Amino acid sequence: MQESVCRQIVTVKMKQGLHLRPISEIVRIARDYTCDLKISNGDQSGNAKEVYDLLELKAMPDTQLVLEANGDDASKLMEEIVQFFESGYKKFEELSDLPD
């Protein structure tokens, strides 16, 4: 099977930026696939299968991130991650608005 490479730019839409909860979800999604996924914020990049790598990106609201997937199932992973960035944030926004 031919290995594919996919590249996409997404914008962080959460008002709290990319914090532990959504990062954990990204890692969970990425680990379901065999391909590699790198996420970059400027000249800082990290492995999307590693929580600490993504925390180091310090992605605040309206930050544009570059996603780059490599491998046999790269297009499927990219589709799921882009969908997460476009619509998956809603549940994290709702969780952060809950009273203490």
Jmol script that loads the backbone (N, CA, C; Angstrom):
load data "model"
ATOM      1  N   MET A   1       0.844  -1.181   0.000  1.00  0.00           N
ATOM      2  CA  MET A   1       0.000   0.000   0.000  1.00  0.00           C
ATOM      3  C   MET A   1       0.887   1.242   0.000  1.00  0.00           C
ATOM      4  N   GLN A   2       0.479   2.235  -0.781  1.00  0.00           N
ATOM      5  CA  GLN A   2       1.270   3.456  -0.890  1.00  0.00           C
ATOM      6  C   GLN A   2       1.080   4.353   0.330  1.00  0.00           C
ATOM      7  N   GLU A   3       2.185   4.839   0.849  1.00  0.00           N
ATOM      8  CA  GLU A   3       2.147   5.730   2.007  1.00  0.00           C
ATOM      9  C   GLU A   3       1.747   7.125   1.546  1.00  0.00           C
ATOM     10  N   SER A   4       0.864   7.770   2.306  1.00  0.00           N
ATOM     11  CA  SER A   4       0.438   9.114   1.919  1.00  0.00           C
ATOM     12  C   SER A   4       0.869  10.147   2.956  1.00  0.00           C
ATOM     13  N   VAL A   5       0.984  11.370   2.491  1.00  0.00           N
ATOM     14  CA  VAL A   5       1.321  12.496   3.355  1.00  0.00           C
ATOM     15  C   VAL A   5       0.217  13.527   3.193  1.00  0.00           C
ATOM     16  N   CYS A   6      -0.335  13.983   4.310  1.00  0.00           N
ATOM     17  CA  CYS A   6      -1.392  14.984   4.298  1.00  0.00           C
ATOM     18  C   CYS A   6      -0.964  16.168   5.146  1.00  0.00           C
ATOM     19  N   ARG A   7      -1.337  17.351   4.704  1.00  0.00           N
ATOM     20  CA  ARG A   7      -0.986  18.572   5.432  1.00  0.00           C
ATOM     21  C   ARG A   7      -2.214  19.474   5.470  1.00  0.00           C
ATOM     22  N   GLN A   8      -2.471  20.059   6.624  1.00  0.00           N
ATOM     23  CA  GLN A   8      -3.658  20.907   6.805  1.00  0.00           C
ATOM     24  C   GLN A   8      -3.344  21.965   7.852  1.00  0.00           C
ATOM     25  N   ILE A   9      -3.946  23.129   7.704  1.00  0.00           N
ATOM     26  CA  ILE A   9      -3.828  24.192   8.711  1.00  0.00           C
ATOM     27  C   ILE A   9      -5.176  24.330   9.401  1.00  0.00           C
ATOM     28  N   VAL A  10      -5.153  24.354  10.732  1.00  0.00           N
ATOM     29  CA  VAL A  10      -6.368  24.521  11.536  1.00  0.00           C
ATOM     30  C   VAL A  10      -6.154  25.685  12.505  1.00  0.00           C
ATOM     31  N   THR A  11      -7.262  26.222  13.004  1.00  0.00           N
ATOM     32  CA  THR A  11      -7.204  27.323  13.959  1.00  0.00           C
ATOM     33  C   THR A  11      -7.766  26.863  15.297  1.00  0.00           C
ATOM     34  N   VAL A  12      -7.070  27.206  16.363  1.00  0.00           N
ATOM     35  CA  VAL A  12      -7.535  26.886  17.721  1.00  0.00           C
ATOM     36  C   VAL A  12      -8.705  27.822  18.027  1.00  0.00           C
ATOM     37  N   LYS A  13      -9.863  27.230  18.273  1.00  0.00           N
ATOM     38  CA  LYS A  13     -11.080  28.023  18.482  1.00  0.00           C
ATOM     39  C   LYS A  13     -11.514  28.105  19.941  1.00  0.00           C
ATOM     40  N   MET A  14     -10.886  27.334  20.805  1.00  0.00           N
ATOM     41  CA  MET A  14     -11.290  27.350  22.213  1.00  0.00           C
ATOM     42  C   MET A  14     -10.844  28.640  22.886  1.00  0.00           C
ATOM     43  N   LYS A  15     -11.718  29.182  23.728  1.00  0.00           N
ATOM     44  CA  LYS A  15     -11.370  30.439  24.403  1.00  0.00           C
ATOM     45  C   LYS A  15     -10.245  30.255  25.412  1.00  0.00           C
ATOM     46  N   GLN A  16      -9.985  29.015  25.856  1.00  0.00           N
ATOM     47  CA  GLN A  16      -8.876  28.742  26.779  1.00  0.00           C
ATOM     48  C   GLN A  16      -7.641  28.204  26.063  1.00  0.00           C
ATOM     49  N   GLY A  17      -7.682  28.149  24.752  1.00  0.00           N
ATOM     50  CA  GLY A  17      -6.565  27.617  23.995  1.00  0.00           C
ATOM     51  C   GLY A  17      -6.532  26.101  24.055  1.00  0.00           C
ATOM     52  N   LEU A  18      -5.460  25.545  23.581  1.00  0.00           N
ATOM     53  CA  LEU A  18      -5.297  24.091  23.545  1.00  0.00           C
ATOM     54  C   LEU A  18      -4.721  23.641  24.882  1.00  0.00           C
ATOM     55  N   HIS A  19      -5.592  23.163  25.769  1.00  0.00           N
ATOM     56  CA  HIS A  19      -5.164  22.760  27.108  1.00  0.00           C
ATOM     57  C   HIS A  19      -5.273  21.242  27.250  1.00  0.00           C
ATOM     58  N   LEU A  20      -5.094  20.748  28.443  1.00  0.00           N
ATOM     59  CA  LEU A  20      -4.952  19.302  28.677  1.00  0.00           C
ATOM     60  C   LEU A  20      -6.121  18.466  28.181  1.00  0.00           C
ATOM     61  N   ARG A  21      -7.356  18.896  28.400  1.00  0.00           N
ATOM     62  CA  ARG A  21      -8.495  18.075  27.976  1.00  0.00           C
ATOM     63  C   ARG A  21      -8.523  17.839  26.469  1.00  0.00           C
ATOM     64  N   PRO A  22      -8.509  18.895  25.649  1.00  0.00           N
ATOM     65  CA  PRO A  22      -8.516  18.634  24.207  1.00  0.00           C
ATOM     66  C   PRO A  22      -7.235  17.961  23.725  1.00  0.00           C
ATOM     67  N   ILE A  23      -6.110  18.260  24.354  1.00  0.00           N
ATOM     68  CA  ILE A  23      -4.865  17.592  23.976  1.00  0.00           C
ATOM     69  C   ILE A  23      -4.982  16.094  24.226  1.00  0.00           C
ATOM     70  N   SER A  24      -5.563  15.715  25.344  1.00  0.00           N
ATOM     71  CA  SER A  24      -5.750  14.293  25.647  1.00  0.00           C
ATOM     72  C   SER A  24      -6.616  13.615  24.589  1.00  0.00           C
ATOM     73  N   GLU A  25      -7.616  14.319  24.110  1.00  0.00           N
ATOM     74  CA  GLU A  25      -8.487  13.774  23.067  1.00  0.00           C
ATOM     75  C   GLU A  25      -7.733  13.634  21.746  1.00  0.00           C
ATOM     76  N   ILE A  26      -6.915  14.618  21.409  1.00  0.00           N
ATOM     77  CA  ILE A  26      -6.104  14.540  20.187  1.00  0.00           C
ATOM     78  C   ILE A  26      -5.181  13.330  20.254  1.00  0.00           C
ATOM     79  N   VAL A  27      -4.523  13.148  21.396  1.00  0.00           N
ATOM     80  CA  VAL A  27      -3.610  12.008  21.584  1.00  0.00           C
ATOM     81  C   VAL A  27      -4.376  10.691  21.463  1.00  0.00           C
ATOM     82  N   ARG A  28      -5.558  10.624  22.057  1.00  0.00           N
ATOM     83  CA  ARG A  28      -6.373   9.407  21.984  1.00  0.00           C
ATOM     84  C   ARG A  28      -6.718   9.082  20.528  1.00  0.00           C
ATOM     85  N   ILE A  29      -7.126  10.097  19.776  1.00  0.00           N
ATOM     86  CA  ILE A  29      -7.461   9.900  18.369  1.00  0.00           C
ATOM     87  C   ILE A  29      -6.225   9.455  17.598  1.00  0.00           C
ATOM     88  N   ALA A  30      -5.117  10.159  17.769  1.00  0.00           N
ATOM     89  CA  ALA A  30      -3.889   9.873  17.004  1.00  0.00           C
ATOM     90  C   ALA A  30      -3.363   8.464  17.268  1.00  0.00           C
ATOM     91  N   ARG A  31      -3.491   8.000  18.491  1.00  0.00           N
ATOM     92  CA  ARG A  31      -2.974   6.677  18.842  1.00  0.00           C
ATOM     93  C   ARG A  31      -3.812   5.540  18.248  1.00  0.00           C
ATOM     94  N   ASP A  32      -5.001   5.852  17.740  1.00  0.00           N
ATOM     95  CA  ASP A  32      -5.838   4.847  17.073  1.00  0.00           C
ATOM     96  C   ASP A  32      -5.342   4.537  15.660  1.00  0.00           C
ATOM     97  N   TYR A  33      -4.385   5.292  15.171  1.00  0.00           N
ATOM     98  CA  TYR A  33      -3.888   5.154  13.803  1.00  0.00           C
ATOM     99  C   TYR A  33      -2.415   4.751  13.810  1.00  0.00           C
ATOM    100  N   THR A  34      -1.993   4.116  12.734  1.00  0.00           N
ATOM    101  CA  THR A  34      -0.590   3.692  12.637  1.00  0.00           C
ATOM    102  C   THR A  34       0.312   4.796  12.094  1.00  0.00           C
ATOM    103  N   CYS A  35      -0.254   5.749  11.390  1.00  0.00           N
ATOM    104  CA  CYS A  35       0.565   6.811  10.802  1.00  0.00           C
ATOM    105  C   CYS A  35       1.071   7.767  11.872  1.00  0.00           C
ATOM    106  N   ASP A  36       2.009   8.606  11.484  1.00  0.00           N
ATOM    107  CA  ASP A  36       2.553   9.640  12.363  1.00  0.00           C
ATOM    108  C   ASP A  36       1.803  10.938  12.127  1.00  0.00           C
ATOM    109  N   LEU A  37       1.618  11.721  13.184  1.00  0.00           N
ATOM    110  CA  LEU A  37       1.000  13.041  13.064  1.00  0.00           C
ATOM    111  C   LEU A  37       1.844  14.028  13.851  1.00  0.00           C
ATOM    112  N   LYS A  38       2.287  15.045  13.146  1.00  0.00           N
ATOM    113  CA  LYS A  38       3.060  16.119  13.766  1.00  0.00           C
ATOM    114  C   LYS A  38       2.198  17.378  13.750  1.00  0.00           C
ATOM    115  N   ILE A  39       2.174  18.099  14.866  1.00  0.00           N
ATOM    116  CA  ILE A  39       1.450  19.365  14.944  1.00  0.00           C
ATOM    117  C   ILE A  39       2.474  20.448  15.248  1.00  0.00           C
ATOM    118  N   SER A  40       2.411  21.534  14.465  1.00  0.00           N
ATOM    119  CA  SER A  40       3.387  22.616  14.611  1.00  0.00           C
ATOM    120  C   SER A  40       2.706  23.945  14.882  1.00  0.00           C
ATOM    121  N   ASN A  41       3.355  24.725  15.751  1.00  0.00           N
ATOM    122  CA  ASN A  41       2.964  26.101  16.045  1.00  0.00           C
ATOM    123  C   ASN A  41       4.214  26.935  15.818  1.00  0.00           C
ATOM    124  N   GLY A  42       4.291  27.567  14.665  1.00  0.00           N
ATOM    125  CA  GLY A  42       5.502  28.295  14.304  1.00  0.00           C
ATOM    126  C   GLY A  42       6.647  27.319  14.131  1.00  0.00           C
ATOM    127  N   ASP A  43       7.768  27.571  14.816  1.00  0.00           N
ATOM    128  CA  ASP A  43       8.916  26.671  14.684  1.00  0.00           C
ATOM    129  C   ASP A  43       8.935  25.587  15.763  1.00  0.00           C
ATOM    130  N   GLN A  44       7.887  25.536  16.593  1.00  0.00           N
ATOM    131  CA  GLN A  44       7.752  24.503  17.629  1.00  0.00           C
ATOM    132  C   GLN A  44       6.839  23.403  17.080  1.00  0.00           C
ATOM    133  N   SER A  45       7.253  22.141  17.183  1.00  0.00           N
ATOM    134  CA  SER A  45       6.385  21.061  16.725  1.00  0.00           C
ATOM    135  C   SER A  45       6.454  19.888  17.687  1.00  0.00           C
ATOM    136  N   GLY A  46       5.413  19.053  17.616  1.00  0.00           N
ATOM    137  CA  GLY A  46       5.362  17.915  18.513  1.00  0.00           C
ATOM    138  C   GLY A  46       4.633  16.738  17.899  1.00  0.00           C
ATOM    139  N   ASN A  47       4.915  15.574  18.444  1.00  0.00           N
ATOM    140  CA  ASN A  47       4.268  14.331  18.068  1.00  0.00           C
ATOM    141  C   ASN A  47       2.872  14.334  18.681  1.00  0.00           C
ATOM    142  N   ALA A  48       1.847  14.167  17.850  1.00  0.00           N
ATOM    143  CA  ALA A  48       0.462  14.228  18.335  1.00  0.00           C
ATOM    144  C   ALA A  48       0.074  13.025  19.181  1.00  0.00           C
ATOM    145  N   LYS A  49       0.964  12.058  19.319  1.00  0.00           N
ATOM    146  CA  LYS A  49       0.688  10.898  20.161  1.00  0.00           C
ATOM    147  C   LYS A  49       1.283  11.075  21.558  1.00  0.00           C
ATOM    148  N   GLU A  50       1.851  12.257  21.824  1.00  0.00           N
ATOM    149  CA  GLU A  50       2.498  12.538  23.101  1.00  0.00           C
ATOM    150  C   GLU A  50       1.933  13.815  23.726  1.00  0.00           C
ATOM    151  N   VAL A  51       1.294  13.676  24.886  1.00  0.00           N
ATOM    152  CA  VAL A  51       0.666  14.803  25.568  1.00  0.00           C
ATOM    153  C   VAL A  51       1.663  15.935  25.810  1.00  0.00           C
ATOM    154  N   TYR A  52       2.826  15.624  26.347  1.00  0.00           N
ATOM    155  CA  TYR A  52       3.789  16.668  26.697  1.00  0.00           C
ATOM    156  C   TYR A  52       4.289  17.431  25.482  1.00  0.00           C
ATOM    157  N   ASP A  53       4.421  16.752  24.345  1.00  0.00           N
ATOM    158  CA  ASP A  53       4.815  17.440  23.110  1.00  0.00           C
ATOM    159  C   ASP A  53       3.790  18.515  22.749  1.00  0.00           C
ATOM    160  N   LEU A  54       2.505  18.177  22.878  1.00  0.00           N
ATOM    161  CA  LEU A  54       1.452  19.118  22.492  1.00  0.00           C
ATOM    162  C   LEU A  54       1.295  20.245  23.501  1.00  0.00           C
ATOM    163  N   LEU A  55       1.517  19.964  24.768  1.00  0.00           N
ATOM    164  CA  LEU A  55       1.473  21.033  25.770  1.00  0.00           C
ATOM    165  C   LEU A  55       2.538  22.090  25.486  1.00  0.00           C
ATOM    166  N   GLU A  56       3.681  21.640  24.992  1.00  0.00           N
ATOM    167  CA  GLU A  56       4.789  22.554  24.686  1.00  0.00           C
ATOM    168  C   GLU A  56       4.469  23.521  23.548  1.00  0.00           C
ATOM    169  N   LEU A  57       3.429  23.226  22.760  1.00  0.00           N
ATOM    170  CA  LEU A  57       3.064  24.105  21.642  1.00  0.00           C
ATOM    171  C   LEU A  57       2.484  25.429  22.130  1.00  0.00           C
ATOM    172  N   LYS A  58       1.930  25.429  23.352  1.00  0.00           N
ATOM    173  CA  LYS A  58       1.350  26.651  23.941  1.00  0.00           C
ATOM    174  C   LYS A  58       0.425  27.360  22.949  1.00  0.00           C
ATOM    175  N   ALA A  59      -0.531  26.599  22.413  1.00  0.00           N
ATOM    176  CA  ALA A  59      -1.447  27.126  21.405  1.00  0.00           C
ATOM    177  C   ALA A  59      -2.614  27.855  22.065  1.00  0.00           C
ATOM    178  N   MET A  60      -2.625  29.149  21.938  1.00  0.00           N
ATOM    179  CA  MET A  60      -3.656  30.009  22.509  1.00  0.00           C
ATOM    180  C   MET A  60      -4.800  30.164  21.501  1.00  0.00           C
ATOM    181  N   PRO A  61      -5.915  30.784  21.903  1.00  0.00           N
ATOM    182  CA  PRO A  61      -7.021  30.996  20.968  1.00  0.00           C
ATOM    183  C   PRO A  61      -6.556  31.733  19.708  1.00  0.00           C
ATOM    184  N   ASP A  62      -7.113  31.346  18.584  1.00  0.00           N
ATOM    185  CA  ASP A  62      -6.830  31.911  17.260  1.00  0.00           C
ATOM    186  C   ASP A  62      -5.440  31.561  16.712  1.00  0.00           C
ATOM    187  N   THR A  63      -4.723  30.678  17.389  1.00  0.00           N
ATOM    188  CA  THR A  63      -3.438  30.212  16.880  1.00  0.00           C
ATOM    189  C   THR A  63      -3.677  29.280  15.695  1.00  0.00           C
ATOM    190  N   GLN A  64      -2.902  29.455  14.649  1.00  0.00           N
ATOM    191  CA  GLN A  64      -2.980  28.536  13.520  1.00  0.00           C
ATOM    192  C   GLN A  64      -1.920  27.456  13.709  1.00  0.00           C
ATOM    193  N   LEU A  65      -2.373  26.211  13.610  1.00  0.00           N
ATOM    194  CA  LEU A  65      -1.486  25.063  13.745  1.00  0.00           C
ATOM    195  C   LEU A  65      -1.389  24.334  12.418  1.00  0.00           C
ATOM    196  N   VAL A  66      -0.219  23.807  12.134  1.00  0.00           N
ATOM    197  CA  VAL A  66      -0.022  23.006  10.920  1.00  0.00           C
ATOM    198  C   VAL A  66      -0.024  21.539  11.328  1.00  0.00           C
ATOM    199  N   LEU A  67      -0.910  20.778  10.701  1.00  0.00           N
ATOM    200  CA  LEU A  67      -0.996  19.338  10.937  1.00  0.00           C
ATOM    201  C   LEU A  67      -0.337  18.634   9.759  1.00  0.00           C
ATOM    202  N   GLU A  68       0.505  17.650  10.052  1.00  0.00           N
ATOM    203  CA  GLU A  68       1.145  16.884   8.981  1.00  0.00           C
ATOM    204  C   GLU A  68       1.143  15.408   9.356  1.00  0.00           C
ATOM    205  N   ALA A  69       0.390  14.633   8.578  1.00  0.00           N
ATOM    206  CA  ALA A  69       0.274  13.194   8.826  1.00  0.00           C
ATOM    207  C   ALA A  69       0.992  12.432   7.731  1.00  0.00           C
ATOM    208  N   ASN A  70       1.627  11.350   8.112  1.00  0.00           N
ATOM    209  CA  ASN A  70       2.453  10.518   7.246  1.00  0.00           C
ATOM    210  C   ASN A  70       2.153   9.057   7.482  1.00  0.00           C
ATOM    211  N   GLY A  71       1.780   8.322   6.478  1.00  0.00           N
ATOM    212  CA  GLY A  71       1.555   6.898   6.656  1.00  0.00           C
ATOM    213  C   GLY A  71       0.356   6.397   5.880  1.00  0.00           C
ATOM    214  N   ASP A  72       0.122   5.093   5.993  1.00  0.00           N
ATOM    215  CA  ASP A  72      -0.939   4.458   5.218  1.00  0.00           C
ATOM    216  C   ASP A  72      -2.327   5.003   5.518  1.00  0.00           C
ATOM    217  N   ASP A  73      -2.616   5.322   6.763  1.00  0.00           N
ATOM    218  CA  ASP A  73      -3.954   5.801   7.121  1.00  0.00           C
ATOM    219  C   ASP A  73      -3.964   7.305   7.432  1.00  0.00           C
ATOM    220  N   ALA A  74      -3.007   8.034   6.848  1.00  0.00           N
ATOM    221  CA  ALA A  74      -2.858   9.468   7.119  1.00  0.00           C
ATOM    222  C   ALA A  74      -4.100  10.274   6.750  1.00  0.00           C
ATOM    223  N   SER A  75      -4.713   9.983   5.622  1.00  0.00           N
ATOM    224  CA  SER A  75      -5.871  10.776   5.202  1.00  0.00           C
ATOM    225  C   SER A  75      -7.056  10.576   6.146  1.00  0.00           C
ATOM    226  N   LYS A  76      -7.229   9.363   6.656  1.00  0.00           N
ATOM    227  CA  LYS A  76      -8.324   9.101   7.604  1.00  0.00           C
ATOM    228  C   LYS A  76      -8.072   9.818   8.925  1.00  0.00           C
ATOM    229  N   LEU A  77      -6.846   9.755   9.411  1.00  0.00           N
ATOM    230  CA  LEU A  77      -6.508  10.454  10.651  1.00  0.00           C
ATOM    231  C   LEU A  77      -6.689  11.957  10.471  1.00  0.00           C
ATOM    232  N   MET A  78      -6.204  12.489   9.370  1.00  0.00           N
ATOM    233  CA  MET A  78      -6.304  13.925   9.131  1.00  0.00           C
ATOM    234  C   MET A  78      -7.763  14.363   9.101  1.00  0.00           C
ATOM    235  N   GLU A  79      -8.607  13.575   8.478  1.00  0.00           N
ATOM    236  CA  GLU A  79     -10.033  13.891   8.427  1.00  0.00           C
ATOM    237  C   GLU A  79     -10.627  13.958   9.838  1.00  0.00           C
ATOM    238  N   GLU A  80     -10.283  13.002  10.687  1.00  0.00           N
ATOM    239  CA  GLU A  80     -10.822  12.975  12.044  1.00  0.00           C
ATOM    240  C   GLU A  80     -10.282  14.123  12.903  1.00  0.00           C
ATOM    241  N   ILE A  81      -9.004  14.417  12.778  1.00  0.00           N
ATOM    242  CA  ILE A  81      -8.404  15.502  13.569  1.00  0.00           C
ATOM    243  C   ILE A  81      -8.942  16.864  13.125  1.00  0.00           C
ATOM    244  N   VAL A  82      -9.070  17.068  11.830  1.00  0.00           N
ATOM    245  CA  VAL A  82      -9.611  18.342  11.338  1.00  0.00           C
ATOM    246  C   VAL A  82     -11.051  18.512  11.822  1.00  0.00           C
ATOM    247  N   GLN A  83     -11.827  17.441  11.767  1.00  0.00           N
ATOM    248  CA  GLN A  83     -13.202  17.497  12.273  1.00  0.00           C
ATOM    249  C   GLN A  83     -13.201  17.854  13.763  1.00  0.00           C
ATOM    250  N   PHE A  84     -12.270  17.286  14.518  1.00  0.00           N
ATOM    251  CA  PHE A  84     -12.155  17.611  15.940  1.00  0.00           C
ATOM    252  C   PHE A  84     -11.913  19.109  16.132  1.00  0.00           C
ATOM    253  N   PHE A  85     -10.979  19.662  15.362  1.00  0.00           N
ATOM    254  CA  PHE A  85     -10.683  21.083  15.495  1.00  0.00           C
ATOM    255  C   PHE A  85     -11.860  21.944  15.061  1.00  0.00           C
ATOM    256  N   GLU A  86     -12.617  21.491  14.058  1.00  0.00           N
ATOM    257  CA  GLU A  86     -13.743  22.282  13.566  1.00  0.00           C
ATOM    258  C   GLU A  86     -14.975  22.180  14.450  1.00  0.00           C
ATOM    259  N   SER A  87     -15.227  21.017  15.050  1.00  0.00           N
ATOM    260  CA  SER A  87     -16.473  20.863  15.797  1.00  0.00           C
ATOM    261  C   SER A  87     -16.324  20.181  17.156  1.00  0.00           C
ATOM    262  N   GLY A  88     -15.242  19.500  17.400  1.00  0.00           N
ATOM    263  CA  GLY A  88     -15.077  18.752  18.631  1.00  0.00           C
ATOM    264  C   GLY A  88     -14.826  19.595  19.862  1.00  0.00           C
ATOM    265  N   TYR A  89     -14.519  20.848  19.664  1.00  0.00           N
ATOM    266  CA  TYR A  89     -14.230  21.708  20.802  1.00  0.00           C
ATOM    267  C   TYR A  89     -15.451  21.998  21.646  1.00  0.00           C
ATOM    268  N   LYS A  90     -16.626  21.940  21.070  1.00  0.00           N
ATOM    269  CA  LYS A  90     -17.838  22.336  21.776  1.00  0.00           C
ATOM    270  C   LYS A  90     -17.977  21.634  23.123  1.00  0.00           C
ATOM    271  N   LYS A  91     -17.716  20.331  23.174  1.00  0.00           N
ATOM    272  CA  LYS A  91     -17.888  19.623  24.445  1.00  0.00           C
ATOM    273  C   LYS A  91     -16.887  20.100  25.495  1.00  0.00           C
ATOM    274  N   PHE A  92     -15.704  20.536  25.071  1.00  0.00           N
ATOM    275  CA  PHE A  92     -14.717  21.028  26.023  1.00  0.00           C
ATOM    276  C   PHE A  92     -15.091  22.422  26.520  1.00  0.00           C
ATOM    277  N   GLU A  93     -15.693  23.233  25.659  1.00  0.00           N
ATOM    278  CA  GLU A  93     -16.170  24.550  26.073  1.00  0.00           C
ATOM    279  C   GLU A  93     -17.263  24.379  27.120  1.00  0.00           C
ATOM    280  N   GLU A  94     -18.178  23.429  26.884  1.00  0.00           N
ATOM    281  CA  GLU A  94     -19.278  23.192  27.827  1.00  0.00           C
ATOM    282  C   GLU A  94     -18.741  22.721  29.171  1.00  0.00           C
ATOM    283  N   LEU A  95     -17.736  21.845  29.160  1.00  0.00           N
ATOM    284  CA  LEU A  95     -17.149  21.348  30.396  1.00  0.00           C
ATOM    285  C   LEU A  95     -16.490  22.488  31.189  1.00  0.00           C
ATOM    286  N   SER A  96     -15.835  23.398  30.507  1.00  0.00           N
ATOM    287  CA  SER A  96     -15.125  24.471  31.210  1.00  0.00           C
ATOM    288  C   SER A  96     -16.086  25.525  31.757  1.00  0.00           C
ATOM    289  N   ASP A  97     -17.341  25.538  31.262  1.00  0.00           N
ATOM    290  CA  ASP A  97     -18.326  26.497  31.742  1.00  0.00           C
ATOM    291  C   ASP A  97     -19.124  25.980  32.938  1.00  0.00           C
ATOM    292  N   LEU A  98     -18.880  24.746  33.358  1.00  0.00           N
ATOM    293  CA  LEU A  98     -19.614  24.176  34.486  1.00  0.00           C
ATOM    294  C   LEU A  98     -19.222  24.884  35.781  1.00  0.00           C
ATOM    295  N   PRO A  99     -20.177  25.077  36.683  1.00  0.00           N
ATOM    296  CA  PRO A  99     -19.820  25.696  37.973  1.00  0.00           C
ATOM    297  C   PRO A  99     -18.965  24.761  38.806  1.00  0.00           C
ATOM    298  N   ASP A 100     -18.184  25.301  39.714  1.00  0.00           N
ATOM    299  CA  ASP A 100     -17.323  24.481  40.584  1.00  0.00           C
ATOM    300  C   ASP A 100     -18.105  23.704  41.595  1.00  0.00           C
TER     301      ASP A 100
END
end "model"
wireframe off; spacefill off
backbone 0.3
color backbone group
